[in-house]
Amino acid sequence: MLISISDPISATYIFTVIFIAALLLSIRSRNKSEIFSKVTTSELKGLAILLIIFSHIGYFLVSDHRFLFPLSTMAGVGVNLFLFLSGFGLALSSLRKEKSVWQYHGKRILKFFVPLWITLTVFYILDYFLLHSNYSWTYIFHSFAGFFSRADLYADIDSPLWYISLILFYYLIFPILFLKKYPWLSSILIYVLSYLIIYINPDFLSEVMRLYEVHILAFPLGVMVGGMISYPNIIRTYLAKNFDNFVAIFSKNKFIVNIFNKSSYSNSLLTIKKIFGFILVAGLLIIVAYTAINSGIGGTPKLEQTISLITTAALVILFLLKKFDIKLLYIFGLYSYEIFLFHWPILSRYDFLFKSLPAWLATTLYLVLFLILAWILKKCSKVIYKLLHI
């Protein structure tokens, strides 16, 4: 049942101010300038889970879709960020580790399942005793195996877990198709196999096929970028050389140099670099703002996927360009998987904040609550990891 809220626009303004203030207060100076550092990838994961939560609240929990707009339009971007970073992380780790891809993957898949099993067990028990809901044994078995063939917001144990089946598919085919010498070829093979399944369109995936259609490019792109990053010296040298050559063309122009009124060539070059950097960041922000409002949702899968990937790429580049860390996003990123696993059942079936508090306050408190619950889930998972020696 959708929840009615009063004055959604004002509630959105209040929450946005609180959220932006929290982000600004959590900014810290960056210690390392490593491209795609663990901090940066965690920040992007944090952003991804927040975009998904905002979308689920704004479009599926409350009745008035103006609440959290336009933050609520980018759930697809959040999913694509997760898929891109998963492909990127798998490729990079496989290239850097001496272990075989299969050895590395065995432990990774177990760590993937343990939090899922804990979460499912808790919600099956709660649903049975508190809501008197019953699920078939076949459905329960499939869910524990990571197979979710539906994404019903109100009938499934946790509808966003359709994503689990997709990412698990990638986890399983990755060690088969990944070639350390040719990571770019691996990304193509992964995409071709994904497209082939969508083309065949098996009946047992018919209810989630459209969701797969709009997200099949992100993971292979992550694998391709991960392969490129594994050769950092080549890429960094190539980009630096071409960027300097590009800037030098303008800096040698007397008219431009006179505009900046600089006494030396090096100063004018530095100024032009800063201006190009500012233009690039401004352009990326405009792209993100425009595609957030014009997201393509409701259009064809190809259109929606294209716009979502453009937004995803713009956000990734922005995070690579920034010279500071955002601690709040980093923290959410550390617990993003755990939060993803339980946030929707809590919001949709066990909500106790939106029914009694202003929407902006309920959203804020839920974010705090999700972090606490995710910390507990992560601790419980680590205990099981030790028991399983993984």
C-alpha positions in Angstrom: 0.0 0.0 0.0 1.3 3.4 -1.0 1.8 5.9 1.9 0.3 9.4 1.7 2.5 12.3 2.7 1.7 15.9 3.1 3.5 18.7 1.2 5.9 16.5 -0.7 7.7 19.5 -2.3 8.6 21.2 0.9 9.6 17.8 2.4 11.9 17.3 -0.6 13.5 20.7 -0.1 14.1 20.1 3.6 15.6 16.6 3.1 17.8 17.9 0.2 19.2 20.6 2.4 19.9 18.1 5.2 21.5 15.6 2.8 23.7 18.2 1.0 24.8 19.7 4.3 25.7 16.2 5.5 27.7 15.5 2.4 29.5 18.9 2.6 30.3 18.4 6.3 31.8 14.9 5.5 34.3 16.2 2.9 37.9 15.4 3.7 41.1 16.2 1.9 42.3 13.4 -0.3 45.5 11.5 0.8 46.1 9.6 -2.4 45.6 10.6 -6.1 45.4 7.0 -7.3 42.9 6.6 -10.1 39.9 4.4 -9.1 41.2 4.1 -5.5 39.2 2.0 -3.1 37.9 5.2 -1.5 36.5 6.4 -4.9 34.9 3.1 -5.7 33.3 2.9 -2.2 32.0 6.5 -2.7 30.4 5.5 -6.0 28.8 2.4 -4.3 27.5 4.7 -1.6 26.0 7.0 -4.2 24.5 4.0 -6.0 22.7 2.6 -2.9 21.4 6.0 -2.0 20.0 6.6 -5.5 18.3 3.2 -5.3 16.8 4.0 -1.9 15.6 7.4 -3.0 13.9 5.9 -6.0 12.2 3.1 -4.1 10.8 5.7 -1.6 9.8 8.3 -4.1 8.2 6.1 -6.7 7.1 2.9 -4.9 6.6 3.7 -1.2 4.9 7.1 -1.2 1.9 8.0 -3.3 3.1 11.4 -4.4 6.0 11.0 -6.8 7.1 14.6 -6.3 8.8 13.6 -3.1 12.6 13.3 -3.6 12.3 14.3 -7.3 14.7 14.3 -9.2 16.8 12.2 -6.8 14.2 9.5 -7.2 14.7 9.1 -11.0 18.1 7.4 -10.9 17.6 3.9 -9.6 18.8 2.6 -12.9 21.9 4.6 -12.6 22.5 3.1 -9.2 22.1 -0.4 -10.6 24.5 0.4 -13.5 27.0 1.8 -11.0 26.9 -1.4 -9.1 27.3 -3.5 -12.2 30.1 -1.3 -13.6 32.0 -1.4 -10.4 31.5 -5.2 -10.0 32.9 -5.8 -13.5 35.7 -3.3 -12.9 36.6 -4.9 -9.6 36.6 -8.4 -10.8 38.7 -7.7 -13.8 41.3 -5.6 -11.9 41.5 -8.2 -9.0 41.9 -11.1 -11.4 44.7 -9.3 -13.3 46.6 -8.3 -10.1 46.2 -11.5 -8.1 48.5 -14.5 -8.6 45.7 -17.0 -7.7 43.7 -18.4 -10.5 40.4 -16.8 -11.4 38.5 -19.8 -10.1 40.3 -19.8 -6.7 39.6 -16.2 -6.2 36.0 -16.5 -7.2 35.1 -19.4 -4.9 35.6 -17.3 -1.8 34.0 -14.2 -3.4 30.8 -16.1 -4.2 30.6 -17.5 -0.7 31.0 -14.0 0.7 28.3 -12.9 -1.7 25.8 -15.6 -0.4 26.3 -15.4 3.4 24.7 -12.0 3.9 21.9 -12.9 1.5 21.1 -16.1 3.4 21.1 -14.3 6.7 18.7 -11.6 5.4 16.4 -14.1 3.7 16.2 -16.2 6.9 15.3 -13.2 9.0 12.6 -12.0 6.7 11.0 -15.4 6.1 10.7 -15.8 9.9 9.4 -12.3 10.4 6.9 -12.6 7.5 5.6 -15.9 8.9 5.1 -14.9 12.5 4.2 -11.2 12.2 2.5 -11.0 8.8 1.3 -14.6 8.5 2.7 -14.7 5.0 3.5 -18.1 3.4 6.0 -18.8 0.6 6.3 -22.1 -1.3 9.3 -24.3 -0.6 10.2 -24.0 -4.2 10.3 -20.3 -4.0 12.3 -20.4 -0.8 14.8 -22.8 -2.3 15.2 -20.6 -5.4 15.8 -17.5 -3.3 18.5 -19.2 -1.3 20.1 -20.3 -4.5 20.1 -16.6 -5.7 17.5 -17.1 -8.4 14.7 -14.5 -8.5 12.5 -14.8 -11.6 10.1 -12.0 -10.5 10.3 -8.4 -9.2 6.9 -8.0 -7.6 7.1 -5.1 -5.2 4.6 -6.5 -2.8 4.4 -10.2 -3.4 8.1 -11.2 -3.3 10.2 -11.6 -0.3 12.4 -8.7 -1.6 11.7 -7.5 -5.1 15.0 -5.6 -5.7 16.8 -9.0 -5.4 16.2 -9.6 -9.1 19.6 -7.9 -9.3 21.1 -10.8 -7.4 20.3 -13.2 -10.2 21.9 -10.9 -12.8 25.1 -10.3 -10.9 25.3 -14.0 -9.9 25.1 -14.8 -13.6 28.0 -12.5 -14.3 30.0 -14.0 -11.3 29.5 -17.5 -12.7 30.5 -16.8 -16.3 33.3 -14.4 -15.5 35.9 -17.1 -14.7 35.0 -19.0 -17.8 35.2 -16.1 -20.3 37.8 -13.9 -18.7 41.2 -13.9 -20.5 44.0 -12.2 -18.6 45.9 -11.4 -21.8 42.8 -10.0 -23.5 40.5 -8.4 -21.0 38.9 -6.3 -23.7 37.9 -9.5 -25.6 36.5 -10.9 -22.4 34.2 -7.9 -22.0 32.9 -8.4 -25.6 32.3 -12.1 -24.9 30.4 -11.4 -21.7 28.2 -8.9 -23.5 27.5 -11.2 -26.4 26.4 -14.0 -24.1 24.2 -11.6 -22.1 22.6 -10.3 -25.3 22.1 -13.9 -26.5 20.1 -14.8 -23.4 17.9 -11.7 -23.9 17.5 -12.5 -27.5 16.3 -16.1 -26.7 14.0 -14.7 -24.0 13.4 -17.8 -21.9 9.9 -18.0 -20.3 11.2 -18.4 -16.8 12.8 -14.9 -17.1 9.9 -13.2 -18.8 8.9 -11.1 -15.8 12.4 -9.6 -15.3 13.7 -9.6 -18.8 13.1 -5.9 -19.3 15.1 -5.1 -16.2 18.0 -7.2 -17.7 17.6 -5.4 -21.1 18.4 -2.0 -19.7 21.4 -3.2 -17.7 23.4 -5.6 -19.9 26.1 -3.2 -20.9 27.3 -1.9 -17.5 29.1 -5.0 -16.3 31.0 -5.7 -19.6 32.0 -2.0 -19.7 33.4 -2.3 -16.2 35.4 -5.4 -17.2 36.8 -3.4 -20.2 37.8 -0.4 -18.1 39.3 -2.7 -15.4 41.5 -4.2 -18.1 42.6 -0.7 -19.3 43.4 0.4 -15.8 45.6 -2.6 -15.3 48.0 -0.9 -17.6 48.1 2.5 -15.8 51.4 3.8 -17.1 50.4 3.5 -20.7 47.0 5.1 -20.2 48.3 7.9 -17.9 51.1 8.7 -20.3 48.9 8.7 -23.3 46.2 10.9 -21.7 48.7 13.3 -20.3 50.6 13.7 -23.5 47.4 14.3 -25.6 45.9 16.6 -23.1 49.1 18.7 -22.9 49.3 18.9 -26.6 45.6 19.9 -26.8 46.1 22.7 -24.2 49.4 23.8 -25.8 47.6 24.6 -29.1 45.5 27.2 -27.2 48.3 28.5 -25.0 50.4 29.3 -28.0 47.7 31.6 -29.3 48.8 35.1 -28.5 45.2 36.4 -28.2 44.3 33.8 -25.6 47.5 34.4 -23.6 46.8 38.2 -23.6 43.4 37.6 -22.3 44.8 35.8 -19.3 47.5 38.5 -19.0 50.1 36.1 -17.9 53.8 36.9 -18.0 55.0 33.4 -18.7 54.1 30.4 -20.8 53.9 28.0 -17.9 51.4 30.3 -16.0 49.1 30.6 -19.0 49.3 26.9 -19.6 48.3 26.2 -16.0 45.4 28.7 -16.2 44.1 27.1 -19.4 44.2 23.7 -17.8 42.2 25.0 -14.9 39.6 26.5 -17.2 39.3 23.3 -19.2 38.9 21.4 -16.0 36.2 23.8 -14.8 34.4 23.5 -18.2 34.6 19.7 -18.0 33.2 19.5 -14.5 30.4 22.0 -15.3 29.5 20.1 -18.4 29.4 16.8 -16.5 27.1 18.3 -13.9 24.8 19.6 -16.5 24.6 16.2 -18.1 23.8 14.6 -14.8 21.1 17.2 -14.0 19.5 16.9 -17.5 19.5 13.1 -17.6 18.1 12.9 -14.1 15.1 14.9 -15.2 14.9 13.4 -18.6 15.8 9.8 -17.6 14.1 8.0 -20.5 12.1 5.8 -18.0 9.0 4.6 -19.8 10.7 4.7 -23.2 12.3 1.8 -25.0 14.9 -0.3 -23.1 17.6 0.9 -25.5 16.8 4.6 -24.8 16.6 4.0 -21.1 19.9 2.1 -21.0 21.7 4.7 -23.1 20.6 7.7 -21.0 21.4 5.7 -17.8 24.9 4.9 -19.0 25.5 8.5 -20.0 24.6 9.5 -16.4 26.7 6.7 -15.0 29.7 7.7 -17.1 29.4 11.4 -16.1 29.2 10.5 -12.4 32.2 8.2 -12.6 34.3 10.8 -14.4 33.2 13.5 -11.8 34.3 11.3 -9.0 37.7 10.6 -10.6 38.2 14.3 -11.2 37.4 15.6 -7.7 40.3 16.4 -5.4 38.6 15.4 -2.1 36.8 12.5 -0.4 33.2 12.4 0.7 33.2 10.4 3.9 29.4 10.0 4.1 29.3 8.3 0.7 32.3 6.2 1.6 30.6 4.9 4.7 27.4 4.0 2.8 29.6 2.4 0.1 31.2 0.1 2.7 27.7 -1.2 3.7 26.0 -0.8 0.3 25.5 -4.5 -0.3 24.0 -5.2 3.1 21.7 -2.2 2.8 20.6 -3.3 -0.6 19.6 -6.7 0.8 17.1 -5.5 3.4 16.1 -1.9 2.7 12.9 -2.6 0.7 11.2 -5.1 2.9 11.7 -2.8 5.9 10.3 0.2 3.9 7.4 -1.7 2.3 6.3 -4.2 4.9 7.7 -3.0 8.2 7.6 0.7 7.9 7.1 2.5 11.2 8.5 6.0 10.4 6.7 7.3 7.4 3.4 6.5 9.0 4.1 8.7 12.0 6.7 11.3 11.1 7.2 13.9 8.4 8.6 12.4 5.2 11.9 14.3 5.3 12.5 13.2 8.9 11.5 9.6 8.2 13.9 9.4 5.2 16.7 10.8 7.2 16.2 8.4 10.2 15.8 5.4 7.8 19.3 6.1 6.4 20.7 6.1 9.9 18.9 3.0 10.7 20.0 1.2 7.6 23.7 2.0 8.4 23.2 0.5 11.9 21.5 -2.7 10.6 24.1 -3.1 7.9 26.9 -2.9 10.4 25.2 -5.7 12.4 24.7 -7.8 9.3 28.3 -7.3 8.3 29.5 -8.4 11.8 27.3 -11.5 11.7 28.6 -12.4 8.2 32.2 -12.1 9.4 31.5 -14.6 12.2 30.2 -17.1 9.6 33.2 -16.3 7.3 35.5 -17.4 10.1 33.5 -20.6 10.7 33.7 -21.4 7.0 37.4 -20.4 6.8 36.9 -17.9 4.0 
